[in-house]
Amino acid sequence: MIHLLSSLLLFLLHVDLLANSYQFKIGYIDFDDDIRYTDWGRHPVDIRSQHNHQPRAIDGAILGVNEAKRIQRITKIKVIMKHFRIKNENALYDFLISSDIKEFKVILLDVSIKNPEKIVRLLQANKNIIFFNVSDQNNLLRSDICLENLFHTFPSDLMRTDSLAQFLVEKKWNKTLMLTGSLEEDKRYANSFKKSAKKFGIKIVKEKFFVNSSDPRIREKNDLAFLTKGSRYNSIFISDVDGEFALSVPNNSVSPATIVGSSGLIPLAWHWSNLRYGAPQVNGRFERKFDRRMLEKDWSAWIAIKSITESLLRTKSVKSQDLKNYLISKNFKVDGSKGISLNYRPDTKQLRQTIFLVSGNNWVTATAPLENFQNRDNNLDTIGYINDKDKNEKPYVLRTHTSPVQIRTLLNEKPPVKIIAPGRTYRCDSDSTHSPMFHQVEGLFINENTNMGDLKGTLIEFCKQFFNVQNLKVRFRPSYFPFTEPSAEMDIAYEIVNNKIHLGTGDLWLEILGCGMVNPKVLENCNVDTKIYQGFAFGMGLDRITMLKYGLTDIRSFFSGNLNWIANNGFSIGDY
């Protein structure tokens, strides 16, 4: 009896909580005549299924709402969703200006927009509503016409093509033939790949065009023997939103080639073959409920609901502005079962996420961003990041030297100063003694009685110890550097015997570093009293002095990746 009464009491308390909970209303909009969900309409190959109709992404949103019930007991917020099946894009315009929209805090848009500029104006007019784009991959929505209240969980065209480009570069399949369809979506996807190719250094050898048609005369022009001959390539990018032509390309090109894009290797936000990071559990819950596999649009809608749920839980607020601020904050993290916490780019509102590169739509071959492609701020920004400018709207430049470290030190510390600043640097040089990317180290010494003799003595002693040559011949040549006065370049004597460099003898000279006394103007601008302090600075390329130490004649050998070269020059692979 006591147990029965306790259960009854708990039930009544639960009912009371439900009665007093706040109803957080989410709207879901899709089109009746959406050609992407028709049996034979234009749609990516990756969403084809065994069903006689294309499943809609609302199933993913439904799963997300069901899982959101866990927060109700904590926050007293009940998440409910209402589905609006709208006829077409014109009907959407009418809905966005109607009073029916005002009751919703969040609206998921599962639509493909032909006139995004008009839609964006209407979304902007409803600034108190948070919109999620869960199925449109148009770059334009993330760049020129991105909005404060429009978030994107679906990957953009550029995120997909950047992922493919990284894979091709990693595999050295970087001579690409492009096959582009006649639809506007095809051209858009192809243009995105051109941007990715330029970004990652892929050579597009040729772009050829095909037309999907029932007319036999037109279909003859789509002959693969004709389209894939006459160029040297090792990869083919296909832009075919319809997907029919793309299916015929693998194993049919004149030259052997890796196929990517709309067939072959396909970039997807989600795929059932991902068996890590809790993905099998997500797929399992989805399959049990809807009796089919979770597709990328399903995942996109699901993660949109999960983003809102997470924001409600952390902010304990239902105000749109509070939720928007949290979604783009550094504190926001959401688990998408992809192995890394996901968040939104503050400028474009695009969800930062990994992209699965799926082979033949059957298995995840790779995951982008790839390991060797890193961003200075966030590695997930190596794919699909359109804005290449800093916060001051100035273009990024790879650093050409490590001297800024000296200035930061002088501004933040009082003399005496002694520092060594190593780092990777980049310049437009490439020959036997210069590399576009090399390693530099700079030194700075500021004290009361420092002079040129101290500089020369320091560098000569360093070179003797580094090269292990006591009778080392060196010379200091007058030179010019804007940061030092006087300035000099230090040369070291050598000769070549049996294709090996020998130090300490010979009449040949090789410049190894630049140096000088720090220009008083530099010290004054760093608030250092030049009546009391002076000092010297130097900078050298680590790769070049390593060449000299081991008798190597070509700096490019360091970056060849040739294991035979390592062994032939007396190094052991085990040393690394």
N, C-alpha and C positions, 0 to 999 in steps of 0.2 A: 504493500500500500504506500509506504514512504517513497519507494522507488518510483511508483506511478505518479505520485504527487509532484516529485522533483522533476520528472520528465515533462509533466503538464506545465509546471511553472516555467521551465526553460523554453518550452514551445510558445507560451504566452509572451515571454520576454522577447523572443525572436520576432513574433508577429508585431509587437510594439515597435521594435527597431525598424522593421520594414515599413510600418505605417508612418514613422517619423523621418524616413530617409529622403534625401533630395534626389529627384529624378533628373539625371544628366542625359539630355536627349541628343542622339547622334542621328544624322540623316545619311542615307546612302542613295546615290543617284546613278542610274545607268540608262542606256537607250534601248527602246524596243527594237529598232532597226539597225543596231550596231553591227556593221558588216564583219567585225572581228569575231563575232560569236555565231555567225551563220555557218551552215554546213560547207558551202563552197565559196565563201566570200574571201576577201583579202585578209589574210591573217598570217602571223609567223608560223613556220613549220613546227616550232617547239610547243605549240598549244594544241596540236592535233591529238585526238584520243580515240579510244575504242567506242565512245558514245556516239549516238546519232545526232548529237548536238554539242556545241562547244560549251563546256561548263563555265559559269560566270564567277567572277571573283568575289561576289557577295558571300559565298560559302566561307571564305577565309575570314571575312568580317564577322559572320555569325559565330564562328569558333572563338574569335577574339572576345566578343561580347559575353559568351558563355563563361569564358575563363576570367572575365572581369568581375564575376560575382564574388570572388575572394576578397575584394577590397571593401565590399559593402559593410561587413561587420566592423571594419576598422575605421572607415571614413564616414559611414552612413550615407554614402553616395551610391545610388543605383543607376547603373548604365543601361539605357534602353536604346534600341535602334529602330528606325522606321525606314522602310524601303520605298523609293519612288522610281517606278519604271516609267520614264518619260519617252515620248515618241521619238524625238530627234533633237538636233541642236537648236533649232528655232524655238521649240517648246522649252528648252533649258533656259533660253534668254527670258522667256515669260516667267518661268518659275523663280529665277533669281531676283526679279523685281516685285514679286508678289509678297503678300503678308505671311504666307505659309512658312516662309523660310525663317522668320524671326524667332521662332520657338526653339531653334537648334543652336547648340554651342559649337558643334563640330559637324562637318559634312564631308563624306568621302565621295570623290568624283571618279567613277569608273567609266570614263568617256574619252573618246578620241576627237579632238577639236580641230575643225578645218579653219576656223577663224579665231585663233587664240587671242588676238588683240582685243576683240569685242568682249569675249568672255572675261578676260583679265580686268577690263573696266568695271564689269558688273561684280566680280569678286571683290574688287577693291572697294566698291560702294558698300559691301557688307563686311566692313572691317572688324566688327565684333564677333564674327564667325571665323573659326579656324577651318580651312579647307585642306584636304589631303588629296593629292593626285596619286592614284594607285595604279594607273595603267597607261599613261601617255608618256612616251620617252623623248618628246621633242625638246631639243636643246634650248630652243627659244624661250621656253617657260622658265629656264634656270639662268638665263643671261639677260637679254635686253628687256624682257617684260616680266622679270621675277617680282614677286609681291611679298610684303611683310607677313601676310596671313595665308599664303599658299605654300604648303609643305609637300615634298615629293618623296614617297617611299619607293617608287618604281625607278629603276636605274635609267639614266638618260642614254641617248644615242652615243654620246661621247664617252661615258663610262664603259660602255660595251666595246667600242672600237679601241679605246686606250688599252683595255684588257687584252684584246687580240693583238695589238701592236707590241705590247710588252712580251707576249708569248713568242711572236715571230722573231723579235730581236734576240730574245734569250736563246732560241734554237738556231739563230743565224739563217733563218728563212726570210730574209729581208729584201728580196727582189720580188715585188708583188704585181701580178696582173689583176686588174679590176674588171669585174663583169657587173654592169649596172642595169637595172630594169627601168621601165618607162614611167612608172608611177611616181607621184610626188614624194611618197614615203621612201621609195627606193633612192631617189636622188638625194634626199635629205640624209639618209643613212650613209650613202657613198661620200657625201661632202664631209661628214663627220670623220670617216676613216681617213680622208685626205689630211685633215687636221692632226689626227693621231700619228699618221705616217711622218708628217713634218716634225712633230714633237719628238718622236723616238728614233728618227733617222732611218726610216724605211724608204726605199726607192720604188716608186710606182712606175713600172716600165711601160705600161700602156693601160688605157681605160677603153673598154669596148662595151657596146650596148646591145641589149636584147629586148624583145617585145613578146609578152605572153598574148597569144591570140589563137582562136579556133580556125583562122584562115590558113590553109596549108601553104600558101605562097609566102606568108609572113613567117610561118614557123620554120620554113627552109632557111631563113636568114639567121635563125638561132642555132644553126648547126655548130656543135662544139668543136669539130675539127677546124672549122673556119674561124671561130672566136678565139681559140687557144693556140693557134699557130703563129709563127712569125716573130715571136718575142722570147727572150731568155728570162725565165722566171723560176722561182722555186716555191712560190705560194700563190694562191688565187683567193681574192676576197670577192664574195658574191653579195650583192645587195638586191634581195628579192623578197619583198614583204609577202607576196602571194605564196611563195614557196614551191610552186610547181616546177619551175625551171631549175631551181637550186638542187632539187632532189636528183637530177640527172647528171650533175657535174662530177661528183666524186668518182675517181677511177676512169674518167672518160676524157681527160685533157690530153693534148698531144704530147706534152712534156710532163714528167713526174712532178707532182706539186702537192703541197698541203692545202687543203680547202678550209677556209674559215668564213665566218659571217652568217649567212642564212642557211648554210649547210656545212657538213663536216664538223668543224669545231665551232660550237654555238655559245655565245655568252649569255648566261641566265642569272637572274637574281636568286633562284632556288631550283633545286632538283632533288628528286626522291633518292638518288643514289648517294647523296652525302650521308655518310654513316657516322659522323662525329659530332661532338659538342651538343648533344641533346636533340639533334635533328631527327633521329629515328623515332623519338618519343612524340615530337610535333607531328611528323608524318603519320604515326600510328593513331593519334587522337583524331586527326583529320580523316583518315581512311575509315575508321570505325563509324564516324558520324555521317560521312557523305558517300561512302562506298566507291571512292576513286582516289587517285594520287593527288597530292597537293602540287599545284603548278605555281609558276612565279607570280602570277597576278593574285592568286589566293594568298600567298605569303605576303605580298605587298599590302593587301587589305588587312591581313592579320596583324602585321607589325605596326600599321597605322593605329589600330585599336589599342594595341599594347603600349604604344608611345603615349597615348592619351591616358590610359590606365595608370601608367607609371607616373605621369605628371600629376594626376589627381591624388595619387598616394603620397607623393613627396611634398607637394605644395599644400595639400589639404584645402584647396581653394577651387571654386568652380568659375572664377572670373577669367574671361578670355585672355586678358592682358597678362595675368599671372601665369597662365598656362603657356602662352607664347614665349614669354621671357624665360621660363624654365626650359622649354624645348630647345632653345638656341644657346643656353648657358653651358659653361664648362662642366657643370655638375650633372647635366643630363646624361644618362647612360641607359641603354635598353639592350636586353639580351635577345638577339635574333636567331640563336642557335647556329651561329656561324663561326664561333671560336674567338670572337673579339667583341667587346662592347661597341655598340653603334651609337652615333650621335648625328646631329644635323649641322650643316654648314651655316653659320650665321648670316652670310650674305645671300646665298642662293636658296636656302632652306631645303637643299637636297640631303637625303639621308646618306651619310657616309657608310659604305658597306663593301664587303667583298663580293666579287663576281665569280661565279663558277663557269669554267670553260668546259663544256660538255661535249664529248666525242660521240658523234652520231646519235645524239639525243639519248644515249644509253648509259653513259658513265662520266663522272667528273674526272677530267684529265689533269686539270690544274686550277689553282685559285688565284685570282688577281686581287690586289697588287702582288706581283711576283717579288721574291725576296730581294733581288738585286736592284730594285727600283724603289728608292726611298725619298720621301719628302722631308724638307727641313723642319716642318712644323708637325705634320700628321701624315703618316704613311698612307692612310686611306685617301689622301688628296693627290696621290700619284695617278689616279684614274678619274677622269671626268671633271677635273677642276678647270673651269673656264677662265676665271680671273687670274691673270698672271702678273698682277701688280700688287705692291705692298699697300699698307694702310694709308700712305701718303700719295697713292696713285702714281708711284714711280716704278718703272719696270725693274724686275729683279736682275741682278748681274752676279754671275759667279765670281767669287773674290779672286783677284789677281795676285795678292800677296797677303801676308799675315800682319802687316803694319798696324791695322786698326787696334790690335791688341795692345800695342805700345801706347797709343793715345788713350784708350780706356784706362790703362793702368796709371798714367800720369794724371788724368783727371780725377781719379778716385783715391790715389795714395800720395803721401808726402815723401819727398826725397829723404834719404838715399833710396834709389830704386835699382833692383837687380832682377831681371826676368829673362826667361827663355820661352818663346812662343812658337810651337810647332803646329803644322796643319797642312791639309790638302789645298792646293791652289790651281788655278786654271788660266791658260793663256793660249793665244792662237799661234802656237809654234809647233813644228813637227819636223825633226831631222834626227841625225844620229846622236846629237847632244842636247836636244830639246824635246819635250813632250807636252801635249795639250793639257794633261793633268800630271802634276808632280807634287812632291812633298817638300815643303819649305820649313826652315826653322830660322827665327830671328832672335837676336839678343839685344838687350838694352841695359846700359849701366849709367846711372846718374849719381854723381857725388860732387864734393866741393872742389877737389883738386885733380880731376880726371883730365888726361891729355891724350894726344895722338900716339905718344909712345906707349901708353897703357893699352891702347887699341891694338897696335902692331904686335906688342909682346904677347897679348892674350891670344890672338889669332895664330901667330907663329907656333906658340907652345901647343895649342890645340891641334894644329895640323901635324906636328911631330908625333904627338901621342896617338892621334887617330890613324895616321898612315904607318906608324911604327918605322919612320925614317928620320934618323937624327941629323943627317947631312942634307936636309931638304932645301932645295933652291926655291926661293919665293921672290916675288917682286910686287910692289904696290904702284899701280899706275894711276895718275890723276884722272878723275872722271867727274861726272855730274849726276847727282841725285837731288831732287827738290827738298828732301827732308834732312840732308846733312850738308855741312860746310866746314872744313873742306871734305871732299868725297874722294874715294879711291876704289879701284877694283884690284883684288888680290889674285895673282896668277901663280901657278905652280909648274915647275919644269918637269918634263918627261921625255921619253923616247919610246918608240914602238919596236919591239923585238919579237919576231915570230908571231905577229898579230896580237901581241900582248903589250899592255902599257906598263912601263917601268918608271917609277918615280925616283927623283933625286939625281938623275943623269939626263943628258941630252940637251938639245937646244930648242926643243918645242915647248910652247907655253899654252896652258889652258886656264881660262878664267874660271874660278870656282866660287867667288862670292863678291858682294859689294859691301862697302862699309864707309864710315866717316864719323866725324863729330856732329852731334845732333845740332841742327840749325837753331840758333837762339830764338828765331821767330816761332818755331814749334813749341819750345819751352814756354815762351811768353803766353802763347795761346792756351797752354795748359796750366796757366797760373803758377808757373815755376819761376822763382826769382833768379834771373840769369846773372846777377851780380854776385851770387853766392855759388850757384850750381851750374855745372856743365857735364857733358857725358858723351858716350859713343854708342853707336848702333851698328849692327851688321845683319846680313841675311844671306843664307846659302841654300842651295837645292840639295836635299839629302840624296836624291837619286844620282846626281852627278858626282858627288864625292864618293859614293859607294862604287860607281863605275871605276873611279881612279884607284880606290883601295884594292879592288879585286881584278884590276887589269882588263876591264871590259871596254869595248869600242863602240857599242851601240846602246843607247839608253832605252830604245824601244824593246829590247830583249826582256826587260823587267815585266812587261805587260803582255808578253806573247802567250803565256799559259803553257809553254812547252816544257814538259817534265824532263825531256832529254837535255835541254839547255841547262836546267838546274843541276843535273848529275854531271854533265861535262865540265861545268865550271867549279866543281869541287864542293857543291852544296849537297846536303842530305835532305830528302823530303821529310824525314823524321824531325828535322830542326824546326819545322813549321807547325 
